[in-house]
Amino acid sequence: MPSTVGDAVGLVVAVLAGYLVGSLPLAWGIGRANGVDVERDGDGNPGSSNVWSLAGPRAGLLALTGDLAKGLGAAAAGWLVAGFGGAWLASLAAIAGHAGPLFPGRAGGRSVATTAGACLGLAPVPGVGALVLAGALAAALGRRGRITAIGAGFMAYPILHVAVVGELVRTAAVLAVLTAGVVNYLATDRRRSAGALGGRGRSIP
């Protein structure tokens, strides 16, 4: 019984830690430090792509690193307290935290980088492979090819996971994390298109 209770407590801690880490408004803070409000300007998305568009590549890369670190940090914390199950739940919680932050007044974002960071934490080798592929495509195609690059990286990840890890149950689990990220991305864009979220500036593709 104590071990069962301990396992349950570990999973709860993983979820809470993941949600708290995912809620951290890092991209917003980096934008503010560079004189822009990403929740108000550009496309209104408090993420690295909007920081990049409004404040330049250096700030954008810093915001991208921060959002990746949120997912990676959540997964790492989950591993530490409850193994793979904790890492999986913490990853989902981090995506939820980025989409619906704990802190009052902060807007939720698309969670692409946070999802990628979580995938990196769940399976580092497939995660690095997918990130390298997405980065290479993004560099080759330019900003117009950003969605293609992201999609290719996300699609490559479960394939690499099967090839490297070879555990179908864990592959199904990481697919659930990817699905959560994609669903939040689509839902956030739909709400922004309907005018339910911020972004009173120019639209950024």
LINRA-V32634 format. One line per field, one symbol per residue. phi: phi as a letter, one per 30 degrees, with the letter a starting at -180 (. if undefined). A space follows every 10 residues. Layout:
# LINRA-V32634
phi->???
This chain:
# LINRA-V32634
phi->.edddddddd dddddddddd dddddddddd dddcibcddc ciciddbddd dedccjdddd dddddddddd dddddddded caideddddd dddddddddb ddddicddcd iddddddddd ddaedddddd dddddddddd ciddcedddd ddddddeddd dddcdicddd dddddddedd ddddeddddd ddddidcdjc dddcd
